[in-house]
Amino acid sequence: MRILKVLVAMAACWCVALASAAPMDEYEGMEKAAKAGDYQAQRNLAYWLSGGYNGAPPLNAILACAWRIVILESGNSRVDASDVSNKQYYCGDKKLNADGLKAAQAQAKVLQKSGERAR
C-alpha cells in the first residue's frame, strides 16, 4: 500500500510538471512566430503578456505594450481599429507610467530590428 501511495504521489508531481511546461512551450513557440513577423502571433503574445492566458507567466506590461507598438508599426494589412485601441489601453497611463512607456518604445525598436534580421 505504501508503494502505491508513493507511485500516486510521483505521478501527480509528474502531471503538474507537464502541465506547467506545456504553457511555457506554447509561449516560446508563439514568441518565435511573433519575432518572425506573424501578425496573429504578435497579437496573441501581447495578450498573453498582459495577463490574458489565465494570468500564466510570463507577465510583462512593458513587453506587452512593446508588441502592440510593433503591431501598429508593422504595416501589416490586417492591422485594424482593435489594434489601435489595444495600444491605447495597454500602453496608456492606466497600465504604464511615462518611464514604462519609454521602456516599451525602446523595446519595440529592439523587437523590430530583431524581426528584420529574422526575415
Salt bridges, closest charged atoms under 4 A:
GLU31 OE2 - LYS35 NZ 3.87
ASP80 OD1 - ARG43 NH1 3.89
ASP83 OD1 - ARG43 NH1 2.80
